[in-house]
Amino acid sequence: MVKRILGPIFGLLLGIFLAVDFIIFGVIAFDSVLVVVLPVVGLVLGGVLAFTSPLGKTSTVGTGDTGDTIAEPQDDSAAITSDGA
């Protein structure tokens, strides 16, 4: 439930941040319509993403136990010689 409230809030903050960034770096003018559009787009996009995201923990399919056994490591001590060759 909290995710559905925080999504639009953080989307709005992202939109405001982008608008201020674009103004500071001279990408858009201060009197541009994008100064208003970017926060609104962030608000809407944050809300859409919050409502389409899964709530809580996602369920896993199966138990994760496939029944396969893990192969034991083979003893390679015969391949290693003590003389370093």
C-alpha positions in Angstrom: 0.0 0.0 0.0 2.8 2.4 0.8 4.4 1.7 -2.5 1.3 3.1 -4.3 1.7 6.3 -2.3 5.4 6.7 -2.6 5.5 6.0 -6.3 3.8 9.2 -7.4 5.6 11.2 -4.7 9.1 10.1 -5.9 8.0 10.4 -9.5 7.0 14.1 -8.8 10.3 14.7 -7.1 12.2 13.1 -10.1 10.3 15.4 -12.5 11.0 18.5 -10.4 14.7 17.5 -10.2 14.9 17.0 -14.0 13.2 20.3 -14.7 15.6 22.2 -12.3 18.6 20.3 -13.8 17.6 21.2 -17.3 17.1 24.8 -16.4 20.5 25.0 -14.5 22.4 23.4 -17.4 20.7 25.5 -20.0 18.9 22.7 -21.8 15.5 24.4 -21.5 14.5 28.0 -20.8 12.9 28.9 -17.5 9.7 30.1 -19.2 9.4 26.8 -21.2 6.4 24.6 -20.9 8.6 21.7 -20.0 9.2 23.2 -16.6 5.6 22.3 -15.8 5.3 19.2 -18.0 8.2 17.2 -16.5 6.9 17.1 -12.9 3.5 16.1 -14.2 4.9 13.4 -16.3 7.0 12.2 -13.4 3.9 12.1 -11.2 1.9 10.1 -13.7 4.8 7.7 -14.5 5.5 7.1 -10.9 1.9 6.4 -10.2 1.6 4.0 -13.2 4.7 2.1 -12.2 3.6 1.9 -8.5 0.2 0.5 -9.5 1.6 -2.0 -11.9 4.4 -3.3 -9.7 3.8 -6.5 -7.7 2.8 -6.0 -4.0 4.8 -7.7 -1.4 7.0 -10.7 -2.0 6.6 -12.5 -5.3 5.7 -16.2 -5.1 8.2 -18.6 -6.5 7.1 -21.5 -8.7 7.9 -24.8 -7.0 10.1 -25.3 -4.0 13.4 -24.8 -5.7 14.3 -28.5 -5.1 14.6 -30.1 -8.5 15.7 -33.4 -7.0 19.1 -33.2 -8.8 22.0 -34.3 -6.7 25.2 -32.3 -6.7 28.2 -34.2 -8.0 30.9 -34.7 -5.5 34.3 -33.2 -6.4 36.6 -35.7 -7.9 39.9 -36.5 -6.1 42.6 -35.1 -8.4 45.4 -35.8 -6.0 46.9 -38.3 -8.4 47.4 -35.6 -11.0 49.4 -33.4 -8.6 52.9 -34.5 -8.1 55.1 -33.5 -5.2 58.1 -32.6 -7.4 56.3 -29.7 -9.0 56.5 -31.1 -12.5 
